[in-house]
Each structure stands twice: as C-alpha cells, then as structure tokens.
Amino acid sequence: MDYSRVIEEVKHFLNRKLEKTDAEGYVVGVSGGIDSAVTAKLAVEAVGADNVNGWVMPGKPSKNENTADAIELCENLGINYREVSIESTVNEFKDVAPFENSKETLGNIRARTRMVYEYIDANENNLLVLGTGNRSELLIGYFTKYGDAATDISPVADLYKTEIKRLAEHLGLDKKFIDKEPSAGLWDDHSDREEIGLTYHKIDLILKQLIEQEKSVKEIANDDITRQEVERISEMHQKSSHKRSMSEILELRPEK
C-alpha cells in the first residue's frame, strides 16, 4: 500500500466533508492507543490544530499511562482538548440499573458515555465526530454499537489494524503508540488479543482471505493458522453483521 497516497486521500476526504457540511472542524476521542493517535494526527494535518478538539476520557479501569500518552499527544499536536473522567457517569448508570451489570455491559456503557460527551461538543460547536475504528474491528464486530461506532465519518475504517501500524510509522508517530498492546480498555486487564484469542497479524491474514478472496475455512487453514482460529474469526464476522447495518425497518406501505 502506498501510504503517502493514503495520507493525501484522507486529508482530502476530511477537508471535503467540512466544505460539504459547513461544519467548523472535528472532535475525536483520544485514548492513548494507536487508532485514535493516527486519526488525530491525520485530522490536524488535514484541517489544522485549531479545528480539532480532543477528548481524553479516563475512568476505572483506564490505565494512567494511556491517559498520560493521550494528553501528551494532544499537546504535541497543539489541539484543544478536555480531560473528563467518565467514572461518575458510568457509576450512575450502574447504580440505577435494576439488575447486576456484567463486565461486558459496563464496558459498553463506558463506550457509549464517551460518545455522548463527544456529541455534546459536536452539537455545541458545529463539529463532526471522527471515528477511530479500523477494518479489522469492523469486520469482526469488535466495537460497541452506538458507542465508539457512533460517529459522523470514519477516515481510517478501510485499513486493517496491521495497516494502521504501518501508517503510524509513515506519519512519524511515537513508537510507544505502535508497540503498545492493543486494548479497548473496557474492563480490568482487558486486551484485544486475550478477548479475541488471536493477534491482529493472524486476524488480518484470515480476514483478507475470508472476505476479500472469499476463501473457505478449509482453504485458509494451514500450518500457521489453525482451523479453529479461522472458524473463530468467521463466526465473529457472521454474528456481528447486525452491527454493520442500520436498524431494520419493517416495510408497511403496500407496493405500488
């Protein structure tokens, strides 16, 4: 992939969207991870630091180092940013719920709480919310519906996670973002690899063959990738199809 071309296309896309919508800039949630770092960097290169607002939203079980990395990135990019803890808001949802919340449900609440803060900023300041998700997460449904997936535009969602890493290198981002263990950080000791069961290197190898080349599970499995691993990714893709589409509308009007 020609990453210089990718950068120019993303910048053109971001500029064109502001012109088309008459929005004044972008808001992006900055987590301290590679996806949001790449997205924030591209937004600044496209429309300038004065037109990008960052939101750093820690709260248990966020790691202090991720919060520090997110703040440092915002300051280095020169963007306006706010640090707001979501912990009290999440606890309010937790306390009023009429049942015990699982760790997965609480993780979804955290993602959706962050989305609300970003849209408050977007509504009040005529901004568009930038998605930071990548193609790997999109295809296996590894995101929160109406949470981190609730955005206005997604400039890097057509790039696999492994391609995001190479793009980060091309953008000159600090190596700590590139080497950091991927994690949505939605509960204690949460890591993408532990929850999914595979590295993104394997996930991307499987997805490219499964989705783009339309190979069967049997055709993809080999000495390096087991049949069980391919089946795992295939199942995640199939079961998450509802997350990649709008809610289904029942058609009640008679056909003409």
TAWO-V809206 format. One record per residue. N is the residue number from 1. RES is the residue in one small letter. PSI is psi in whole degrees, 0 to 359 (999 if undefined). Layout:
n={N:N}
res={RES:RES}
psi={PSI:PSI}
This chain:
n={1:2:3:4:5:6:7:8:9:10:11:12:13:14:15:16:17:18:19:20:21:22:23:24:25:26:27:28:29:30:31:32:33:34:35:36:37:38:39:40:41:42:43:44:45:46:47:48:49:50:51:52:53:54:55:56:57:58:59:60:61:62:63:64:65:66:67:68:69:70:71:72:73:74:75:76:77:78:79:80:81:82:83:84:85:86:87:88:89:90:91:92:93:94:95:96:97:98:99:100:101:102:103:104:105:106:107:108:109:110:111:112:113:114:115:116:117:118:119:120:121:122:123:124:125:126:127:128:129:130:131:132:133:134:135:136:137:138:139:140:141:142:143:144:145:146:147:148:149:150:151:152:153:154:155:156:157:158:159:160:161:162:163:164:165:166:167:168:169:170:171:172:173:174:175:176:177:178:179:180:181:182:183:184:185:186:187:188:189:190:191:192:193:194:195:196:197:198:199:200:201:202:203:204:205:206:207:208:209:210:211:212:213:214:215:216:217:218:219:220:221:222:223:224:225:226:227:228:229:230:231:232:233:234:235:236:237:238:239:240:241:242:243:244:245:246:247:248:249:250:251:252:253:254:255:256}
res={m:d:y:s:r:v:i:e:e:v:k:h:f:l:n:r:k:l:e:k:t:d:a:e:g:y:v:v:g:v:s:g:g:i:d:s:a:v:t:a:k:l:a:v:e:a:v:g:a:d:n:v:n:g:w:v:m:p:g:k:p:s:k:n:e:n:t:a:d:a:i:e:l:c:e:n:l:g:i:n:y:r:e:v:s:i:e:s:t:v:n:e:f:k:d:v:a:p:f:e:n:s:k:e:t:l:g:n:i:r:a:r:t:r:m:v:y:e:y:i:d:a:n:e:n:n:l:l:v:l:g:t:g:n:r:s:e:l:l:i:g:y:f:t:k:y:g:d:a:a:t:d:i:s:p:v:a:d:l:y:k:t:e:i:k:r:l:a:e:h:l:g:l:d:k:k:f:i:d:k:e:p:s:a:g:l:w:d:d:h:s:d:r:e:e:i:g:l:t:y:h:k:i:d:l:i:l:k:q:l:i:e:q:e:k:s:v:k:e:i:a:n:d:d:i:t:r:q:e:v:e:r:i:s:e:m:h:q:k:s:s:h:k:r:s:m:s:e:i:l:e:l:r:p:e:k}
psi={138:99:336:320:319:313:314:322:319:316:317:318:313:320:317:322:321:318:319:325:350:22:159:356:199:153:137:135:126:113:342:358:175:323:312:329:316:315:315:317:315:320:318:317:330:310:359:149:327:344:18:125:131:145:120:115:77:180:141:127:35:144:138:324:325:319:316:319:322:315:316:319:313:317:320:326:343:23:155:133:156:139:116:124:133:1:316:324:315:319:327:314:316:318:327:347:136:15:165:130:133:167:328:318:317:324:319:322:319:315:319:328:317:321:319:315:318:320:335:312:314:316:316:333:15:54:164:141:127:130:146:4:159:172:324:310:320:315:335:6:26:67:168:121:130:24:253:346:352:92:170:317:155:94:338:15:355:4:132:160:317:330:327:320:318:326:321:319:317:328:350:27:153:140:336:330:324:322:350:139:122:132:134:342:36:347:174:136:33:128:146:316:318:318:317:324:2:158:160:335:313:318:314:322:318:312:320:323:321:315:310:323:354:42:157:166:317:321:329:321:136:197:334:336:118:160:322:322:318:317:323:312:320:318:318:320:313:314:342:12:326:334:345:14:161:161:140:134:126:123:114:347:135:147:141:999}
